[in-house]
Amino acid sequence: MDVNGEAAREFKEGAGPGALWAGILAGPLAALVQLQANYALVLWVCGSGQVWTLHAVSLAALLVAAGAGLLSWRNWQRAGAEWDDGGAGVLPRSRFMAAVGMFVSAHSALVIIAQWVAVFVYSACQRT
C-alpha cells in the first residue's frame, strides 16, 4: 500500500482523529488551565513567597502548547504537507485540521506568554 493510503487509513480509523483533535484543543486548554491555576495559587504564593510555582505553571502550559503545535505539525507532515485543496476526503480534512492545530497552538502560546508576563510585573501580594 502506498504512503498516502496508509496515512488516509490511519487518519480515518487509527489514532489519527484523536491526534488531530489533541493538536487543536491542547493549546487553548493549557492556556485556560494556566490562568485558573495562577488565580488559585496567588494567595498561597503571597503567604509563602514561593513565586516559582507560578513560573512552573506557566512553563508547563507553554510546553503543552508547544507540544500541541509539534503534534499538529507532525500530523500535517503525515497528511502530505501541502496547502492546496485536494477536494473532499480524509487527507485534505486531516491537513486542514493539522494546519488549524498549528495556528491555534501558536496563538495559545502567545496567550500563555502574555499571561506569564503578569507574573513578572505584578507581585502576588498586590491587591489594587
N, CA, C and O atoms as a printed pandas DataFrame, in Angstrom:
     atom_number atom_name residue_name chain_id  residue_number  x_coord  y_coord  z_coord
0              1         N          MET        A               1    0.846   -1.188    0.000
1              2        CA          MET        A               1    0.000    0.000    0.000
2              3         C          MET        A               1    0.881    1.238    0.000
3              4         O          MET        A               1    1.935    1.248    0.636
4              5         N          ASP        A               2    0.465    2.276   -0.702
5              6        CA          ASP        A               2    1.272    3.482   -0.780
6              7         C          ASP        A               2    1.172    4.296    0.510
7              8         O          ASP        A               2    0.339    4.026    1.375
8              9         N          VAL        A               3    2.043    5.296    0.612
9             10        CA          VAL        A               3    2.131    6.108    1.821
10            11         C          VAL        A               3    0.831    6.879    2.055
11            12         O          VAL        A               3    0.354    6.960    3.187
12            13         N          ASN        A               4    0.253    7.447    0.986
13            14        CA          ASN        A               4   -0.999    8.194    1.136
14            15         C          ASN        A               4   -2.134    7.295    1.595
15            16         O          ASN        A               4   -2.979    7.714    2.387
16            17         N          GLY        A               5   -2.160    6.082    1.113
17            18        CA          GLY        A               5   -3.200    5.137    1.532
18            19         C          GLY        A               5   -3.069    4.776    3.006
19            20         O          GLY        A               5   -4.066    4.687    3.722
20            21         N          GLU        A               6   -1.836    4.569    3.454
21            22        CA          GLU        A               6   -1.613    4.266    4.872
22            23         C          GLU        A               6   -1.978    5.449    5.754
23            24         O          GLU        A               6   -2.585    5.274    6.810
24            25         N          ALA        A               7   -1.607    6.660    5.324
25            26        CA          ALA        A               7   -1.936    7.861    6.093
26            27         C          ALA        A               7   -3.437    8.072    6.132
27            28         O          ALA        A               7   -3.982    8.433    7.175
28            29         N          ALA        A               8   -4.120    7.854    5.007
29            30        CA          ALA        A               8   -5.578    8.015    4.980
30            31         C          ALA        A               8   -6.241    7.008    5.912
31            32         O          ALA        A               8   -7.176    7.355    6.634
32            33         N          ARG        A               9   -5.772    5.778    5.902
33            34        CA          ARG        A               9   -6.348    4.764    6.782
34            35         C          ARG        A               9   -6.103    5.116    8.253
35            36         O          ARG        A               9   -6.982    4.940    9.096
36            37         N          GLU        A              10   -4.892    5.617    8.553
37            38        CA          GLU        A              10   -4.587    5.975    9.944
38            39         C          GLU        A              10   -5.437    7.147   10.424
39            40         O          GLU        A              10   -5.932    7.132   11.550
40            41         N          PHE        A              11   -5.611    8.173    9.571
41            42        CA          PHE        A              11   -6.411    9.328    9.971
42            43         C          PHE        A              11   -7.905    9.018   10.007
43            44         O          PHE        A              11   -8.679    9.746   10.628
44            45         N          LYS        A              12   -8.307    7.940    9.341
45            46        CA          LYS        A              12   -9.724    7.576    9.339
46            47         C          LYS        A              12  -10.062    6.595   10.449
47            48         O          LYS        A              12  -11.108    6.721   11.087
48            49         N          GLU        A              13   -9.194    5.623   10.689
49            50        CA          GLU        A              13   -9.533    4.550   11.608
50            51         C          GLU        A              13   -8.648    4.468   12.842
51            52         O          GLU        A              13   -9.115    4.044   13.900
52            53         N          GLY        A              14   -7.408    4.854   12.740
53            54        CA          GLY        A              14   -6.460    4.659   13.829
54            55         C          GLY        A              14   -6.527    5.757   14.867
55            56         O          GLY        A              14   -7.599    6.266   15.194
56            57         N          ALA        A              15   -5.368    6.109   15.377
57            58        CA          ALA        A              15   -5.265    7.153   16.400
58            59         C          ALA        A              15   -5.226    8.543   15.790
59            60         O          ALA        A              15   -5.144    9.531   16.520
60            61         N          GLY        A              16   -5.283    8.641   14.467
61            62        CA          GLY        A              16   -5.194    9.918   13.777
62            63         C          GLY        A              16   -6.225   10.952   14.188
63            64         O          GLY        A              16   -5.849   12.091   14.466
64            65         N          PRO        A              17   -7.527   10.609   14.241
65            66        CA          PRO        A              17   -8.511   11.621   14.638
66            67         C          PRO        A              17   -8.270   12.174   16.043
67            68         O          PRO        A              17   -8.452   13.368   16.279
68            69         N          GLY        A              18   -7.870   11.329   16.954
69            70        CA          GLY        A              18   -7.555   11.798   18.313
70            71         C          GLY        A              18   -6.352   12.718   18.329
71            72         O          GLY        A              18   -6.329   13.706   19.063
72            73         N          ALA        A              19   -5.348   12.395   17.520
73            74        CA          ALA        A              19   -4.159   13.246   17.443
74            75         C          ALA        A              19   -4.491   14.588   16.807
75            76         O          ALA        A              19   -3.955   15.617   17.218
76            77         N          LEU        A              20   -5.369   14.588   15.810
77            78        CA          LEU        A              20   -5.771   15.851   15.188
78            79         C          LEU        A              20   -6.512   16.733   16.186
79            80         O          LEU        A              20   -6.239   17.930   16.288
80            81         N          TRP        A              21   -7.454   16.138   16.924
81            82        CA          TRP        A              21   -8.205   16.923   17.921
82            83         C          TRP        A              21   -7.313   17.354   19.068
83            84         O          TRP        A              21   -7.486   18.454   19.591
84            85         N          ALA        A              22   -6.373   16.531   19.472
85            86        CA          ALA        A              22   -5.452   16.920   20.544
86            87         C          ALA        A              22   -4.603   18.108   20.108
87            88         O          ALA        A              22   -4.332   19.002   20.909
88            89         N          GLY        A              23   -4.182   18.127   18.851
89            90        CA          GLY        A              23   -3.412   19.251   18.347
90            91         C          GLY        A              23   -4.191   20.549   18.348
91            92         O          GLY        A              23   -3.616   21.622   18.533
92            93         N          ILE        A              24   -5.489   20.461   18.144
93            94        CA          ILE        A              24   -6.334   21.659   18.129
94            95         C          ILE        A              24   -6.678   22.114   19.539
95            96         O          ILE        A              24   -6.654   23.313   19.816
96            97         N          LEU        A              25   -6.995   21.195   20.429
97            98        CA          LEU        A              25   -7.561   21.561   21.732
98            99         C          LEU        A              25   -6.551   21.695   22.870
99           100         O          LEU        A              25   -6.838   22.376   23.855
100          101         N          ALA        A              26   -5.394   21.075   22.766
101          102        CA          ALA        A              26   -4.456   21.072   23.900
102          103         C          ALA        A              26   -3.893   22.457   24.203
103          104         O          ALA        A              26   -3.725   22.797   25.374
104          105         N          GLY        A              27   -3.599   23.257   23.199
105          106        CA          GLY        A              27   -3.051   24.599   23.422
106          107         C          GLY        A              27   -4.008   25.518   24.167
107          108         O          GLY        A              27   -3.633   26.086   25.194
108          109         N          PRO        A              28   -5.249   25.681   23.670
109          110        CA          PRO        A              28   -6.198   26.520   24.406
110          111         C          PRO        A              28   -6.515   25.982   25.796
111          112         O          PRO        A              28   -6.696   26.760   26.733
112          113         N          LEU        A              29   -6.585   24.676   25.939
113          114        CA          LEU        A              29   -6.835   24.106   27.260
114          115         C          LEU        A              29   -5.680   24.408   28.205
115          116         O          LEU        A              29   -5.909   24.677   29.384
116          117         N          ALA        A              30   -4.454   24.370   27.716
117          118        CA          ALA        A              30   -3.294   24.703   28.545
118          119         C          ALA        A              30   -3.335   26.161   28.980
119          120         O          ALA        A              30   -2.990   26.476   30.119
120          121         N          ALA        A              31   -3.754   27.058   28.085
121          122        CA          ALA        A              31   -3.859   28.475   28.440
122          123         C          ALA        A              31   -4.927   28.692   29.511
123          124         O          ALA        A              31   -4.731   29.476   30.440
124          125         N          LEU        A              32   -6.049   28.000   29.379
125          126        CA          LEU        A              32   -7.111   28.136   30.380
126          127         C          LEU        A              32   -6.700   27.559   31.732
127          128         O          LEU        A              32   -6.990   28.147   32.774
128          129         N          VAL        A              33   -6.029   26.417   31.717
129          130        CA          VAL        A              33   -5.567   25.811   32.968
130          131         C          VAL        A              33   -4.518   26.687   33.628
131          132         O          VAL        A              33   -4.506   26.824   34.852
132          133         N          GLN        A              34   -3.630   27.286   32.826
133          134        CA          GLN        A              34   -2.621   28.188   33.390
134          135         C          GLN        A              34   -3.275   29.371   34.089
135          136         O          GLN        A              34   -2.890   29.723   35.204
136          137         N          LEU        A              35   -4.254   29.982   33.447
137          138        CA          LEU        A              35   -4.936   31.128   34.036
138          139         C          LEU        A              35   -5.622   30.746   35.333
139          140         O          LEU        A              35   -5.493   31.451   36.334
140          141         N          GLN        A              36   -6.351   29.635   35.330
141          142        CA          GLN        A              36   -7.072   29.205   36.521
142          143         C          GLN        A              36   -6.120   28.798   37.640
143          144         O          GLN        A              36   -6.351   29.128   38.804
144          145         N          ALA        A              37   -5.061   28.091   37.296
145          146        CA          ALA        A              37   -4.108   27.654   38.322
146          147         C          ALA        A              37   -3.395   28.846   38.948
147          148         O          ALA        A              37   -3.187   28.877   40.161
148          149         N          ASN        A              38   -3.022   29.824   38.134
149          150        CA          ASN        A              38   -2.365   31.007   38.692
150          151         C          ASN        A              38   -3.299   31.780   39.606
151          152         O          ASN        A              38   -2.876   32.270   40.653
152          153         N          TYR        A              39   -4.562   31.896   39.224
153          154        CA          TYR        A              39   -5.524   32.550   40.112
154          155         C          TYR        A              39   -5.677   31.788   41.422
155          156         O          TYR        A              39   -5.755   32.391   42.492
156          157         N          ALA        A              40   -5.720   30.471   41.335
157          158        CA          ALA        A              40   -5.895   29.662   42.538
158          159         C          ALA        A              40   -4.664   29.700   43.441
159          160         O          ALA        A              40   -4.793   29.599   44.661
160          161         N          LEU        A              41   -3.478   29.842   42.859
161          162        CA          LEU        A              41   -2.243   29.790   43.633
162          163         C          LEU        A              41   -1.799   31.132   44.198
163          164         O          LEU        A              41   -0.919   31.166   45.058
164          165         N          VAL        A              42   -2.377   32.237   43.743
165          166        CA          VAL        A              42   -1.830   33.545   44.085
166          167         C          VAL        A              42   -1.877   33.827   45.588
167          168         O          VAL        A              42   -0.931   34.408   46.120
168          169         N          LEU        A              43   -2.928   33.443   46.279
169          170        CA          LEU        A              43   -2.985   33.683   47.732
170          171         C          LEU        A              43   -1.945   32.844   48.472
171          172         O          LEU        A              43   -1.308   33.321   49.412
172          173         N          TRP        A              44   -1.779   31.606   48.047
173          174        CA          TRP        A              44   -0.773   30.750   48.677
174          175         C          TRP        A              44    0.631   31.291   48.413
175          176         O          TRP        A              44    1.478   31.291   49.306
176          177         N          VAL        A              45    0.877   31.753   47.184
177          178        CA          VAL        A              45    2.180   32.323   46.839
178          179         C          VAL        A              45    2.434   33.581   47.651
179          180         O          VAL        A              45    3.564   33.809   48.084
180          181         N          CYS        A              46    1.415   34.406   47.870
181          182        CA          CYS        A              46    1.578   35.615   48.672
182          183         C          CYS        A              46    1.993   35.262   50.097
183          184         O          CYS        A              46    2.856   35.922   50.676
184          185         N          GLY        A              47    1.382   34.224   50.661
185          186        CA          GLY        A              47    1.713   33.822   52.030
186          187         C          GLY        A              47    3.047   33.124   52.150
187          188         O          GLY        A              47    3.766   33.326   53.129
188          189         N          SER        A              48    3.390   32.309   51.172
189          190        CA          SER        A              48    4.613   31.515   51.267
190          191         C          SER        A              48    5.812   32.194   50.604
191          192         O          SER        A              48    6.958   31.918   50.958
192          193         N          GLY        A              49    5.550   33.073   49.651
193          194        CA          GLY        A              49    6.643   33.740   48.950
194          195         C          GLY        A              49    7.308   32.889   47.881
195          196         O          GLY        A              49    8.371   33.252   47.379
196          197         N          GLN        A              50    6.709   31.778   47.529
197          198        CA          GLN        A              50    7.307   30.877   46.538
198          199         C          GLN        A              50    6.734   31.159   45.155
199          200         O          GLN        A              50    5.861   30.444   44.664
200          201         N          VAL        A              51    7.244   32.208   44.552
201          202        CA          VAL        A              51    6.753   32.652   43.244
202          203         C          VAL        A              51    7.096   31.647   42.148
203          204         O          VAL        A              51    6.473   31.658   41.086
204          205         N          TRP        A              52    8.055   30.799   42.385
205          206        CA          TRP        A              52    8.484   29.841   41.372
206          207         C          TRP        A              52    7.335   28.933   40.932
207          208         O          TRP        A              52    7.350   28.418   39.814
208          209         N          THR        A              53    6.331   28.732   41.810
209          210        CA          THR        A              53    5.214   27.869   41.414
210          211         C          THR        A              53    4.415   28.489   40.266
211          212         O          THR        A              53    3.958   27.778   39.371
212          213         N          LEU        A              54    4.246   29.813   40.292
213          214        CA          LEU        A              54    3.543   30.475   39.199
214          215         C          LEU        A              54    4.344   30.364   37.898
215          216         O          LEU        A              54    3.777   30.186   36.820
216          217         N          HIS        A              55    5.657   30.470   38.018
217          218        CA          HIS        A              55    6.504   30.306   36.833
218          219         C          HIS        A              55    6.468   28.868   36.326
219          220         O          HIS        A              55    6.485   28.632   35.118
220          221         N          ALA        A              56    6.419   27.910   37.245
221          222        CA          ALA        A              56    6.372   26.499   36.844
222          223         C          ALA        A              56    5.075   26.178   36.105
223          224         O          ALA        A              56    5.084   25.455   35.109
224          225         N          VAL        A              57    3.963   26.719   36.598
225          226        CA          VAL        A              57    2.679   26.507   35.926
226          227         C          VAL        A              57    2.713   27.098   34.524
227          228         O          VAL        A              57    2.255   26.470   33.570
228          229         N          SER        A              58    3.251   28.300   34.399
229          230        CA          SER        A              58    3.319   28.952   33.085
230          231         C          SER        A              58    4.241   28.199   32.136
231          232         O          SER        A              58    3.924   28.036   30.958
232          233         N          LEU        A              59    5.366   27.747   32.638
233          234        CA          LEU        A              59    6.285   26.992   31.798
234          235         C          LEU        A              59    5.651   25.678   31.338
235          236         O          LEU        A              59    5.778   25.300   30.173
236          237         N          ALA        A              60    4.972   24.987   32.247
237          238        CA          ALA        A              60    4.310   23.735   31.873
238          239         C          ALA        A              60    3.242   23.976   30.812
239          240         O          ALA        A              60    3.119   23.198   29.867
240          241         N          ALA        A              61    2.467   25.053   30.964
241          242        CA          ALA        A              61    1.440   25.367   29.979
242          243         C          ALA        A              61    2.070   25.688   28.627
243          244         O          ALA        A              61    1.552   25.278   27.588
244          245         N          LEU        A              62    3.171   26.410   28.634
245          246        CA          LEU        A              62    3.851   26.744   27.389
246          247         C          LEU        A              62    4.391   25.490   26.708
247          248         O          LEU        A              62    4.328   25.368   25.485
248          249         N          LEU        A              63    4.916   24.571   27.489
249          250        CA          LEU        A              63    5.409   23.315   26.923
250          251         C          LEU        A              63    4.277   22.486   26.325
251          252         O          LEU        A              63    4.453   21.855   25.283
252          253         N          VAL        A              64    3.114   22.484   26.979
253          254        CA          VAL        A              64    1.964   21.753   26.435
254          255         C          VAL        A              64    1.520   22.373   25.115
255          256         O          VAL        A              64    1.253   21.655   24.151
256          257         N          ALA        A              65    1.438   23.708   25.063
257          258        CA          ALA        A              65    1.041   24.379   23.819
258          259         C          ALA        A              65    2.065   24.114   22.714
259          260         O          ALA        A              65    1.684   23.874   21.568
260          261         N          ALA        A              66    3.342   24.153   23.038
261          262        CA          ALA        A              66    4.371   23.862   22.042
262          263         C          ALA        A              66    4.287   22.403   21.585
263          264         O          ALA        A              66    4.460   22.105   20.403
264          265         N          GLY        A              67    4.025   21.511   22.518
265          266        CA          GLY        A              67    3.852   20.101   22.154
266          267         C          GLY        A              67    2.660   19.886   21.244
267          268         O          GLY        A              67    2.719   19.073   20.321
268          269         N          ALA        A              68    1.577   20.609   21.496
269          270        CA          ALA        A              68    0.404   20.511   20.620
270          271         C          ALA        A              68    0.730   21.025   19.227
271          272         O          ALA        A              68    0.280   20.459   18.230
272          273         N          GLY        A              69    1.512   22.097   19.158
273          274        CA          GLY        A              69    1.924   22.607   17.858
274          275         C          GLY        A              69    2.803   21.623   17.113
275          276         O          GLY        A              69    2.650   21.442   15.905
276          277         N          LEU        A              70    3.718   20.989   17.818
277          278        CA          LEU        A              70    4.574   19.976   17.187
278          279         C          LEU        A              70    3.770   18.765   16.740
279          280         O          LEU        A              70    4.031   18.202   15.677
280          281         N          LEU        A              71    2.793   18.360   17.547
281          282        CA          LEU        A              71    1.920   17.251   17.167
282          283         C          LEU        A              71    1.142   17.601   15.901
283          284         O          LEU        A              71    1.013   16.771   15.000
284          285         N          SER        A              72    0.625   18.821   15.831
285          286        CA          SER        A              72   -0.111   19.246   14.641
286          287         C          SER        A              72    0.815   19.307   13.426
287          288         O          SER        A              72    0.426   18.917   12.325
288          289         N          TRP        A              73    2.033   19.795   13.627
289          290        CA          TRP        A              73    2.986   19.838   12.516
290          291         C          TRP        A              73    3.297   18.428   12.030
291          292         O          TRP        A              73    3.386   18.190   10.826
292          293         N          ARG        A              74    3.461   17.496   12.958
293          294        CA          ARG        A              74    3.734   16.098   12.594
294          295         C          ARG        A              74    2.541   15.512   11.827
295          296         O          ARG        A              74    2.723   14.802   10.838
296          297         N          ASN        A              75    1.321   15.811   12.288
297          298        CA          ASN        A              75    0.130   15.338   11.582
298          299         C          ASN        A              75    0.059   15.926   10.174
299          300         O          ASN        A              75   -0.308   15.238    9.222
300          301         N          TRP        A              76    0.415   17.207   10.052
301          302        CA          TRP        A              76    0.389   17.856    8.750
302          303         C          TRP        A              76    1.407   17.206    7.813
303          304         O          TRP        A              76    1.130   17.011    6.629
304          305         N          GLN        A              77    2.576   16.874    8.339
305          306        CA          GLN        A              77    3.591   16.193    7.534
306          307         C          GLN        A              77    3.090   14.821    7.071
307          308         O          GLN        A              77    3.273   14.449    5.912
308          309         N          ARG        A              78    2.467   14.083    7.968
309          310        CA          ARG        A              78    1.970   12.750    7.604
310          311         C          ARG        A              78    0.816   12.814    6.613
311          312         O          ARG        A              78    0.616   11.888    5.827
312          313         N          ALA        A              79    0.049   13.916    6.650
313          314        CA          ALA        A              79   -1.096   14.047    5.748
314          315         C          ALA        A              79   -0.707   14.596    4.383
315          316         O          ALA        A              79   -1.568   14.742    3.515
316          317         N          GLY        A              80    0.562   14.901    4.175
317          318        CA          GLY        A              80    1.001   15.323    2.858
318          319         C          GLY        A              80    1.721   16.646    2.807
319          320         O          GLY        A              80    2.367   16.946    1.804
320          321         N          ALA        A              81    1.634   17.452    3.854
321          322        CA          ALA        A              81    2.356   18.725    3.955
322          323         C          ALA        A              81    2.137   19.620    2.743
323          324         O          ALA        A              81    3.087   20.176    2.191
324          325         N          GLU        A              82    0.883   19.756    2.334
325          326        CA          GLU        A              82    0.544   20.623    1.218
326          327         C          GLU        A              82   -0.503   21.624    1.661
327          328         O          GLU        A              82   -1.283   21.361    2.576
328          329         N          TRP        A              83   -0.515   22.778    1.003
329          330        CA          TRP        A              83   -1.523   23.795    1.301
330          331         C          TRP        A              83   -2.651   23.789    0.281
331          332         O          TRP        A              83   -3.679   24.431    0.496
332          333         N          ASP        A              84   -2.476   23.080   -0.818
333          334        CA          ASP        A              84   -3.515   23.105   -1.848
334          335         C          ASP        A              84   -4.730   22.293   -1.424
335          336         O          ASP        A              84   -4.636   21.387   -0.595
336          337         N          ASP        A              85   -5.857   22.632   -2.001
337          338        CA          ASP        A              85   -7.111   21.952   -1.688
338          339         C          ASP        A              85   -7.207   20.714   -2.558
339          340         O          ASP        A              85   -7.242   20.807   -3.785
340          341         N          GLY        A              86   -7.249   19.581   -1.933
341          342        CA          GLY        A              86   -7.343   18.332   -2.667
342          343         C          GLY        A              86   -8.769   17.852   -2.816
343          344         O          GLY        A              86   -8.991   16.704   -3.199
344          345         N          GLY        A              87   -9.741   18.699   -2.524
345          346        CA          GLY        A              87  -11.132   18.285   -2.590
346          347         C          GLY        A              87  -11.549   17.605   -1.303
347          348         O          GLY        A              87  -10.918   17.768   -0.259
348          349         N          ALA        A              88  -12.601   16.854   -1.394
349          350        CA          ALA        A              88  -13.122   16.152   -0.216
350          351         C          ALA        A              88  -12.309   14.889    0.029
351          352         O          ALA        A              88  -11.729   14.312   -0.891
352          353         N          GLY        A              89  -12.281   14.483    1.266
353          354        CA          GLY        A              89  -11.589   13.252    1.602
354          355         C          GLY        A              89  -10.890   13.335    2.941
355          356         O          GLY        A              89  -10.873   14.378    3.595
356          357         N          VAL        A              90  -10.323   12.233    3.325
357          358        CA          VAL        A              90   -9.689   12.125    4.628
358          359         C          VAL        A              90   -8.415   12.967    4.703
359          360         O          VAL        A              90   -8.220   13.696    5.676
360          361         N          LEU        A              91   -7.559   12.880    3.707
361          362        CA          LEU        A              91   -6.282   13.605    3.766
362          363         C          LEU        A              91   -6.436   15.123    3.697
363          364         O          LEU        A              91   -5.777   15.816    4.472
364          365         N          PRO        A              92   -7.269   15.678    2.812
365          366        CA          PRO        A              92   -7.453   17.140    2.853
366          367         C          PRO        A              92   -8.039   17.625    4.179
367          368         O          PRO        A              92   -7.633   18.665    4.695
368          369         N          ARG        A              93   -8.985   16.877    4.724
369          370        CA          ARG        A              93   -9.549   17.241    6.026
370          371         C          ARG        A              93   -8.488   17.171    7.120
371          372         O          ARG        A              93   -8.429   18.042    7.988
372          373         N          SER        A              94   -7.664   16.150    7.078
373          374        CA          SER        A              94   -6.617   15.994    8.076
374          375         C          SER        A              94   -5.568   17.097    7.952
375          376         O          SER        A              94   -5.081   17.607    8.961
376          377         N          ARG        A              95   -5.216   17.467    6.713
377          378        CA          ARG        A              95   -4.279   18.580    6.516
378          379         C          ARG        A              95   -4.855   19.880    7.069
379          380         O          ARG        A              95   -4.142   20.662    7.698
380          381         N          PHE        A              96   -6.151   20.109    6.831
381          382        CA          PHE        A              96   -6.790   21.324    7.330
382          383         C          PHE        A              96   -6.801   21.342    8.856
383          384         O          PHE        A              96   -6.462   22.353    9.472
384          385         N          MET        A              97   -7.190   20.225    9.462
385          386        CA          MET        A              97   -7.228   20.169   10.932
386          387         C          MET        A              97   -5.829   20.328   11.519
387          388         O          MET        A              97   -5.670   20.965   12.561
388          389         N          ALA        A              98   -4.830   19.769   10.880
389          390        CA          ALA        A              98   -3.462   19.910   11.367
390          391         C          ALA        A              98   -2.989   21.353   11.247
391          392         O          ALA        A              98   -2.320   21.862   12.146
392          393         N          ALA        A              99   -3.332   22.016   10.146
393          394        CA          ALA        A              99   -2.947   23.421    9.982
394          395         C          ALA        A              99   -3.643   24.298   11.013
395          396         O          ALA        A              99   -3.026   25.199   11.582
396          397         N          VAL        A             100   -4.925   24.038   11.257
397          398        CA          VAL        A             100   -5.646   24.779   12.294
398          399         C          VAL        A             100   -4.991   24.539   13.650
399          400         O          VAL        A             100   -4.841   25.470   14.441
400          401         N          GLY        A             101   -4.601   23.302   13.920
401          402        CA          GLY        A             101   -3.929   22.991   15.176
402          403         C          GLY        A             101   -2.617   23.746   15.334
403          404         O          GLY        A             101   -2.294   24.193   16.435
404          405         N          MET        A             102   -1.854   23.897   14.253
405          406        CA          MET        A             102   -0.600   24.655   14.334
406          407         C          MET        A             102   -0.871   26.120   14.659
407          408         O          MET        A             102   -0.203   26.705   15.512
408          409         N          PHE        A             103   -1.847   26.707   13.983
409          410        CA          PHE        A             103   -2.151   28.121   14.219
410          411         C          PHE        A             103   -2.749   28.352   15.602
411          412         O          PHE        A             103   -2.391   29.318   16.275
412          413         N          VAL        A             104   -3.645   27.487   16.028
413          414        CA          VAL        A             104   -4.261   27.630   17.352
414          415         C          VAL        A             104   -3.213   27.434   18.446
415          416         O          VAL        A             104   -3.236   28.139   19.455
416          417         N          SER        A             105   -2.315   26.506   18.261
417          418        CA          SER        A             105   -1.258   26.283   19.251
418          419         C          SER        A             105   -0.316   27.476   19.341
419          420         O          SER        A             105    0.103   27.858   20.433
420          421         N          ALA        A             106    0.015   28.060   18.201
421          422        CA          ALA        A             106    0.874   29.256   18.209
422          423         C          ALA        A             106    0.174   30.412   18.912
423          424         O          ALA        A             106    0.794   31.133   19.694
424          425         N          HIS        A             107   -1.104   30.589   18.638
425          426        CA          HIS        A             107   -1.870   31.655   19.308
426          427         C          HIS        A             107   -1.952   31.385   20.808
427          428         O          HIS        A             107   -1.806   32.309   21.609
428          429         N          SER        A             108   -2.181   30.151   21.191
429          430        CA          SER        A             108   -2.256   29.804   22.614
430          431         C          SER        A             108   -0.919   30.048   23.307
431          432         O          SER        A             108   -0.887   30.494   24.453
432          433         N          ALA        A             109    0.179   29.759   22.624
433          434        CA          ALA        A             109    1.490   30.015   23.207
434          435         C          ALA        A             109    1.688   31.511   23.445
435          436         O          ALA        A             109    2.258   31.907   24.462
436          437         N          LEU        A             110    1.222   32.335   22.519
437          438        CA          LEU        A             110    1.312   33.784   22.728
438          439         C          LEU        A             110    0.457   34.241   23.905
439          440         O          LEU        A             110    0.869   35.109   24.675
440          441         N          VAL        A             111   -0.723   33.663   24.044
441          442        CA          VAL        A             111   -1.588   33.994   25.184
442          443         C          VAL        A             111   -0.916   33.580   26.489
443          444         O          VAL        A             111   -0.948   34.333   27.463
444          445         N          ILE        A             112   -0.318   32.411   26.524
445          446        CA          ILE        A             112    0.366   31.936   27.729
446          447         C          ILE        A             112    1.527   32.860   28.078
447          448         O          ILE        A             112    1.724   33.199   29.245
448          449         N          ILE        A             113    2.286   33.260   27.085
449          450        CA          ILE        A             113    3.405   34.178   27.337
450          451         C          ILE        A             113    2.882   35.512   27.857
451          452         O          ILE        A             113    3.466   36.088   28.775
452          453         N          ALA        A             114    1.791   36.007   27.283
453          454        CA          ALA        A             114    1.219   37.277   27.751
454          455         C          ALA        A             114    0.746   37.171   29.197
455          456         O          ALA        A             114    0.911   38.108   29.979
456          457         N          GLN        A             115    0.159   36.033   29.551
457          458        CA          GLN        A             115   -0.274   35.841   30.937
458          459         C          GLN        A             115    0.922   35.651   31.867
459          460         O          GLN        A             115    0.854   36.010   33.042
460          461         N          TRP        A             116    1.997   35.098   31.359
461          462        CA          TRP        A             116    3.203   34.882   32.155
462          463         C          TRP        A             116    3.886   36.206   32.472
463          464         O          TRP        A             116    4.501   36.350   33.529
464          465         N          VAL        A             117    3.782   37.175   31.565
465          466        CA          VAL        A             117    4.388   38.490   31.786
466          467         C          VAL        A             117    3.847   39.120   33.067
467          468         O          VAL        A             117    4.584   39.792   33.788
468          469         N          ALA        A             118    2.567   38.905   33.352
469          470        CA          ALA        A             118    1.966   39.468   34.568
470          471         C          ALA        A             118    2.636   38.922   35.826
471          472         O          ALA        A             118    2.706   39.623   36.835
472          473         N          VAL        A             119    3.119   37.707   35.785
473          474        CA          VAL        A             119    3.800   37.131   36.953
474          475         C          VAL        A             119    5.097   37.891   37.219
475          476         O          VAL        A             119    5.489   38.068   38.372
476          477         N          PHE        A             120    5.757   38.335   36.163
477          478        CA          PHE        A             120    6.986   39.100   36.318
478          479         C          PHE        A             120    6.715   40.538   36.755
479          480         O          PHE        A             120    7.494   41.109   37.517
480          481         N          VAL        A             121    5.624   41.122   36.283
481          482        CA          VAL        A             121    5.351   42.541   36.506
482          483         C          VAL        A             121    4.714   42.801   37.870
483          484         O          VAL        A             121    5.103   43.732   38.575
484          485         N          TYR        A             122    3.743   41.982   38.234
485          486        CA          TYR        A             122    2.977   42.224   39.463
486          487         C          TYR        A             122    3.389   41.266   40.573
487          488         O          TYR        A             122    3.734   40.111   40.324
488          489         N          SER        A             123    3.345   41.764   41.791
489          490        CA          SER        A             123    3.597   40.930   42.951
490          491         C          SER        A             123    2.356   40.097   43.253
491          492         O          SER        A             123    1.234   40.531   42.992
492          493         N          ALA        A             124    2.557   38.917   43.797
493          494        CA          ALA        A             124    1.422   38.077   44.154
494          495         C          ALA        A             124    0.603   38.688   45.279
495          496         O          ALA        A             124   -0.575   38.362   45.427
496          497         N          CYS        A             125    1.194   39.557   46.067
497          498        CA          CYS        A             125    0.502   40.182   47.194
498          499         C          CYS        A             125   -0.143   41.518   46.821
499          500         O          CYS        A             125   -0.788   42.143   47.663
500          501         N          GLN        A             126    0.017   41.956   45.601
501          502        CA          GLN        A             126   -0.555   43.236   45.180
502          503         C          GLN        A             126   -2.064   43.083   45.018
503          504         O          GLN        A             126   -2.523   42.206   44.286
504          505         N          ARG        A             127   -2.831   43.921   45.689
505          506        CA          ARG        A             127   -4.282   43.800   45.677
506          507         C          ARG        A             127   -4.968   44.839   44.806
507          508         O          ARG        A             127   -6.022   44.557   44.236
508          509         N          THR        A             128   -4.405   46.022   44.689
509          510        CA          THR        A             128   -5.083   47.070   43.906
510          511         C          THR        A             128   -4.226   47.529   42.767
511          512         O          THR        A             128   -4.632   48.405   42.003
